[in-house]
Amino acid sequence: MGTPPQDTVVVGRIGRPHGVRGEATVEVRTDDPGARFRVGVALRTDPAGRGPLTITAARWHRDVLLLAFEGYDSREAVEALRDTLLEVPVDELPDLEDPDAFYDHQLVGLAARLPDGTPLGEVTAVRHEGAELLVVRRVDGGELLVPFVAAIVPTVDVPGGYVVVDPPEGLLDL
């Protein structure tokens, strides 16, 4: 039967090629790129058929991470990797020491509710755009971006499967 697929978490997404020697731009989706994107590290991929990819070079160009991968040494070869998600197994992630810190995969799928218990929707993603934002698919349709700060999200109960959103006036109207 084979082994069951292992839970993974996305740490990056391959973007466009950079230069002619097989480097790719990478959209970083981890708070520890230095640990995740080291030479010699093999990353799983989505789609799985494109990987695993072993990093042969890693450098920053201004504020953009550039990676090179074993077997991909031209611009054209790297173009075939565009939009590939880079993943690591969840069980390889270090434990978080801060009880108020969470990995994105722990938050996605949690029910979002108001302080009085009224269902608001489900967390479908976490965006890292300066501040962290929870993307909530609303019960009544549409999407809501919620700043992930203690004043607005006072309760995160991962074992219970929910977050409490205490929105400031007007947030639910956006």
Solvent accessible surface area in square Angstrom, and as a share of the most:
residue,aa,sasa,rsa
1,M,247,1.10
2,G,67,0.65
3,T,127,0.74
4,P,112,0.71
5,P,133,0.84
6,Q,75,0.33
7,D,109,0.57
8,T,42,0.24
9,V,19,0.11
10,V,41,0.23
11,V,4,0.02
12,G,0,0.00
13,R,64,0.23
14,I,0,0.00
15,G,11,0.10
16,R,123,0.45
17,P,2,0.02
18,H,43,0.19
19,G,39,0.37
20,V,111,0.64
21,R,202,0.74
22,G,1,0.01
23,E,28,0.12
24,A,0,0.00
25,T,14,0.08
26,V,8,0.05
27,E,73,0.33
28,V,48,0.28
29,R,93,0.34
30,T,29,0.17
31,D,134,0.70
32,D,70,0.36
33,P,34,0.21
34,G,56,0.54
35,A,37,0.29
36,R,37,0.13
37,F,8,0.03
38,R,132,0.48
39,V,100,0.57
40,G,53,0.51
41,V,32,0.19
42,A,61,0.48
43,L,1,0.00
44,R,98,0.36
45,T,8,0.05
46,D,68,0.35
47,P,63,0.40
48,A,80,0.62
49,G,78,0.75
50,R,85,0.31
51,G,24,0.23
52,P,99,0.63
53,L,4,0.02
54,T,36,0.21
55,I,1,0.01
56,T,65,0.38
57,A,40,0.31
58,A,40,0.31
59,R,112,0.41
60,W,131,0.46
61,H,63,0.28
62,R,208,0.76
63,D,120,0.62
64,V,55,0.31
65,L,5,0.02
66,L,1,0.01
67,L,0,0.00
68,A,13,0.10
69,F,4,0.02
70,E,113,0.51
71,G,72,0.69
72,Y,56,0.21
73,D,115,0.60
74,S,35,0.23
75,R,98,0.36
76,E,129,0.58
77,A,29,0.22
78,V,0,0.00
79,E,77,0.35
80,A,67,0.52
81,L,2,0.01
82,R,96,0.35
83,D,84,0.44
84,T,0,0.00
85,L,42,0.21
86,L,0,0.00
87,E,23,0.10
88,V,7,0.04
89,P,10,0.06
90,V,42,0.24
91,D,107,0.55
92,E,109,0.49
93,L,23,0.11
94,P,85,0.53
95,D,138,0.71
96,L,70,0.35
97,E,174,0.78
98,D,76,0.39
99,P,117,0.74
100,D,117,0.61
101,A,38,0.29
102,F,54,0.22
103,Y,45,0.17
104,D,40,0.21
105,H,62,0.28
106,Q,61,0.27
107,L,2,0.01
108,V,66,0.38
109,G,43,0.41
110,L,13,0.06
111,A,43,0.34
112,A,1,0.01
113,R,82,0.30
114,L,33,0.17
115,P,81,0.51
116,D,116,0.60
117,G,40,0.38
118,T,62,0.36
119,P,97,0.61
120,L,11,0.05
121,G,13,0.12
122,E,64,0.29
123,V,0,0.00
124,T,45,0.26
125,A,38,0.30
126,V,19,0.11
127,R,90,0.33
128,H,95,0.43
129,E,110,0.49
130,G,94,0.90
131,A,57,0.44
132,E,73,0.33
133,L,31,0.16
134,L,0,0.00
135,V,7,0.04
136,V,0,0.00
137,R,132,0.48
138,R,44,0.16
139,V,104,0.60
140,D,113,0.58
141,G,42,0.41
142,G,55,0.52
143,E,104,0.46
144,L,3,0.01
145,L,64,0.32
146,V,0,0.00
147,P,39,0.25
148,F,36,0.15
149,V,73,0.42
150,A,84,0.65
151,A,86,0.67
152,I,24,0.12
153,V,6,0.04
154,P,75,0.47
155,T,52,0.30
156,V,36,0.21
157,D,43,0.22
158,V,47,0.27
159,P,133,0.84
160,G,47,0.45
161,G,30,0.28
162,Y,45,0.17
163,V,0,0.00
164,V,20,0.12
165,V,0,0.00
166,D,67,0.35
167,P,32,0.20
168,P,70,0.44
169,E,184,0.82
170,G,32,0.31
171,L,15,0.08
172,L,50,0.25
173,D,125,0.65
174,L,160,0.80
